[in-house]
């Protein structure tokens, strides 16, 4: 990601990538993906997910090298930025992870830590971590157990699931055939475990901006 794109914000970079894809993608594929997003809206995931003022469910997951990481242990050190990505197969997720890595010093200056969760198996998440030289925790939420606690999971339509499976073997990435994914959600959690900032969107190419995350961290007294 270029310095110019970073300065202009993440969303402009993602929007440009989406426009490039739309210019080349077959109309039927675009229609199938649009119907998939509409289906997420119908599932009321955004409406029912954990939101501002809710308590963030604690969890223990393993990171890319197999070490157990607990949310509450990180909250003892400071606020936590908790973000989900769909998988290393998702180009928008990869752009977001690179952006977050670039913003990590700014997050840490606020006394906060960044944790990224993915439904990918650990061997997949470690390749993502190494590829992007990520210096924050990347945790495998196999089976979307934690994502379910936060209420951010949805089932892909059969048509989208078929495209993903044929395109890159989604079942192989996640170690199951559930065809369930999390929203690309982001939460800011204060040291009391309360959610003070929430980003939820059925459109997977929309992501939380660093300026909003940093403003939420500044709001914590």
MARLO-726652 format. One record per residue (C-alpha): x, y, z; residue in one letter. Coordinates in Angstrom, 1 decimal. Layout:
% MARLO-726652
c1, c2, c3, residuo
X, Y, Z, A
...
This chain:
% MARLO-726652
c1, c2, c3, residuo
0.0, 0.0, 0.0, X
1.5, 3.3, -1.0, X
2.1, 6.2, 1.4, X
-0.4, 8.3, -0.6, X
-3.1, 5.7, -0.2, X
-2.4, 5.4, 3.5, X
-2.6, 9.2, 3.9, X
-6.0, 9.3, 2.0, X
-7.4, 6.5, 4.2, X
-8.0, 2.8, 3.8, X
-11.5, 3.1, 2.3, X
-10.3, 5.0, -0.8, X
-7.8, 2.2, -1.5, X
-10.5, -0.5, -1.0, X
-12.9, 1.4, -3.2, X
-10.3, 1.7, -6.0, X
-9.6, -2.0, -5.8, X
-13.3, -2.8, -6.0, X
-13.7, -0.5, -9.1, X
-10.8, -2.3, -10.8, X
-12.4, -5.7, -10.0, X
-15.8, -4.6, -11.2, X
-14.4, -3.4, -14.5, X
-13.1, -6.9, -15.2, X
-15.5, -9.3, -13.5, X
-18.3, -11.1, -15.4, X
-21.8, -9.6, -14.8, X
-23.1, -12.9, -13.3, X
-20.3, -13.0, -10.7, X
-21.0, -9.4, -9.7, X
-24.7, -10.2, -9.5, X
-24.0, -13.3, -7.3, X
-21.8, -11.3, -4.9, X
-24.3, -8.5, -4.7, X
-27.1, -11.0, -3.9, X
-24.8, -12.5, -1.2, X
-24.4, -9.1, 0.5, X
-28.2, -8.6, 0.3, X
-28.6, -12.0, 2.0, X
-26.3, -10.9, 4.9, X
-28.5, -7.9, 5.4, X
-31.6, -10.2, 5.5, X
-29.9, -12.3, 8.2, X
-29.9, -9.2, 10.5, X
-26.3, -9.8, 11.5, X
-25.4, -6.1, 11.8, X
-28.5, -5.4, 13.8, X
-28.0, -8.3, 16.3, X
-24.2, -8.1, 16.8, X
-22.5, -6.8, 19.9, X
-22.4, -3.0, 19.8, X
-21.4, 0.1, 21.8, X
-22.1, -0.3, 25.5, X
-22.2, -4.1, 25.4, X
-19.6, -6.1, 27.4, X
-17.0, -7.7, 25.1, X
-17.1, -11.5, 25.6, X
-13.8, -12.8, 26.9, X
-12.0, -15.5, 24.9, X
-8.8, -17.6, 24.7, X
-7.5, -18.4, 21.3, X
-4.1, -19.5, 19.9, X
-2.0, -17.2, 17.8, X
0.0, -18.0, 14.7, X
2.7, -19.9, 16.6, X
0.3, -21.8, 18.9, X
0.5, -19.6, 22.0, X
-2.7, -19.0, 23.9, X
-3.9, -15.4, 24.0, X
-6.7, -14.2, 26.2, X
-8.6, -11.0, 25.7, X
-8.8, -10.2, 29.4, X
-5.0, -10.5, 29.8, X
-4.6, -7.9, 27.1, X
-7.2, -5.7, 28.7, X
-5.0, -5.6, 31.9, X
-2.4, -3.8, 29.8, X
-4.7, -1.3, 28.1, X
-7.6, -0.9, 25.7, X
-7.9, -3.4, 22.8, X
-8.7, -3.0, 19.1, X
-10.3, -6.2, 18.1, X
-10.7, -6.8, 14.3, X
-11.8, -9.7, 12.1, X
-10.6, -10.6, 8.7, X
-12.2, -13.2, 6.5, X
-9.0, -14.9, 5.4, X
-5.7, -14.5, 3.5, X
-7.6, -15.4, 0.3, X
-9.5, -12.1, 0.6, X
-7.6, -9.2, -1.2, X
-9.6, -6.5, 0.8, X
-8.6, -8.2, 4.0, X
-4.9, -8.3, 3.0, X
-5.0, -4.5, 2.2, X
-6.6, -3.9, 5.6, X
-4.0, -5.9, 7.4, X
-1.2, -4.0, 5.7, X
-3.0, -0.7, 6.6, X
-3.4, -1.8, 10.2, X
0.3, -2.8, 10.4, X
1.2, 0.7, 9.2, X
-1.1, 2.2, 11.8, X
0.1, 0.0, 14.7, X
2.5, 2.6, 16.1, X
-0.4, 5.1, 16.3, X
-2.6, 2.5, 18.1, X
0.2, 1.7, 20.5, X
0.9, 5.4, 21.2, X
-2.7, 5.4, 22.7, X
-1.7, 2.6, 25.0, X
-3.8, 0.0, 23.1, X
-3.1, -3.3, 21.6, X
-4.4, -4.8, 18.3, X
-5.8, -8.3, 18.0, X
-6.9, -9.7, 14.6, X
-9.2, -12.8, 14.4, X
-9.8, -15.1, 11.5, X
-11.6, -18.3, 10.9, X
-8.6, -19.7, 9.1, X
-6.7, -22.7, 10.4, X
-3.4, -21.7, 12.2, X
-1.2, -22.9, 9.4, X
-3.0, -20.5, 7.1, X
-3.0, -17.6, 9.5, X
0.8, -18.0, 10.1, X
1.4, -17.7, 6.4, X
-0.6, -14.5, 6.3, X
1.3, -13.2, 9.3, X
4.7, -13.9, 7.7, X
3.7, -12.7, 4.3, X
2.7, -9.2, 5.6, X
5.3, -9.2, 8.5, X
2.5, -8.4, 10.9, X
3.6, -7.4, 14.4, X
0.3, -7.8, 16.1, X
-1.5, -10.9, 17.3, X
-3.3, -12.9, 14.6, X
-5.6, -15.4, 16.3, X
-7.3, -18.5, 14.7, X
-11.0, -18.5, 15.6, X
-11.6, -22.0, 14.2, X
-15.3, -22.7, 13.8, X
-16.0, -19.0, 14.4, X
-16.6, -19.7, 18.0, X
-15.7, -16.2, 19.2, X
-17.3, -14.5, 16.2, X
-20.5, -16.3, 17.2, X
-20.2, -14.9, 20.7, X
-20.0, -11.4, 19.2, X
-22.9, -12.2, 16.9, X
-21.1, -11.3, 13.6, X
-21.3, -14.6, 11.7, X
-23.3, -15.3, 8.6, X
-23.8, -18.2, 6.2, X
-22.8, -17.6, 2.6, X
-25.4, -18.2, -0.1, X
-24.9, -21.5, -1.9, X
-23.9, -19.6, -5.1, X
-21.2, -17.5, -3.3, X
-20.0, -20.6, -1.4, X
-19.6, -22.5, -4.6, X
-17.5, -19.7, -6.2, X
-15.3, -19.6, -3.1, X
-14.9, -23.3, -2.9, X
-14.0, -23.7, -6.6, X
-11.8, -20.6, -6.6, X
-9.5, -21.2, -3.6, X
-10.9, -24.0, -1.4, X
-12.6, -22.2, 1.4, X
-13.2, -25.5, 3.2, X
-9.4, -26.1, 3.2, X
-8.7, -22.7, 4.6, X
-11.2, -23.0, 7.5, X
-11.1, -26.7, 8.1, X
-14.8, -27.2, 7.8, X
-17.6, -27.2, 5.3, X
-19.9, -24.8, 7.2, X
-19.6, -22.0, 4.6, X
-19.9, -19.6, 7.5, X
-17.8, -16.4, 7.7, X
-17.6, -13.4, 10.1, X
-18.3, -9.8, 9.2, X
-15.1, -7.7, 8.8, X
-16.0, -6.1, 12.1, X
-13.8, -3.9, 14.3, X
-14.4, -3.2, 18.0, X
-12.6, -0.9, 20.5, X
-12.8, -2.2, 24.0, X
-11.9, -0.3, 27.1, X
-10.1, -1.8, 30.1, X
-13.4, -2.5, 31.8, X
-14.4, -4.8, 28.9, X
-17.0, -2.4, 27.5, X
-17.3, -1.8, 23.8, X
-16.8, 1.9, 23.0, X
-16.5, 1.7, 19.2, X
-18.1, -0.6, 16.7, X
-17.7, -1.0, 13.0, X
-20.2, -3.4, 11.4, X
-21.1, -3.6, 7.7, X
-22.7, -6.3, 5.5, X
-20.5, -5.0, 2.6, X
-17.2, -6.8, 3.0, X
-15.2, -4.1, 1.1, X
-16.0, -1.5, 3.7, X
-13.7, -1.4, 6.7, X
-13.0, 0.7, 9.8, X
-10.7, 3.7, 9.3, X
-7.8, 4.3, 11.6, X
-8.9, 7.9, 12.3, X
-12.2, 6.5, 13.8, X
-10.3, 3.8, 15.8, X
-7.9, 6.4, 17.2, X
-10.7, 8.8, 18.0, X
-12.4, 6.0, 19.9, X
-9.2, 5.3, 21.9, X
-8.9, 9.0, 22.7, X
-12.5, 9.0, 24.0, X
-11.6, 6.4, 26.7, X
-11.1, 8.2, 30.0, X
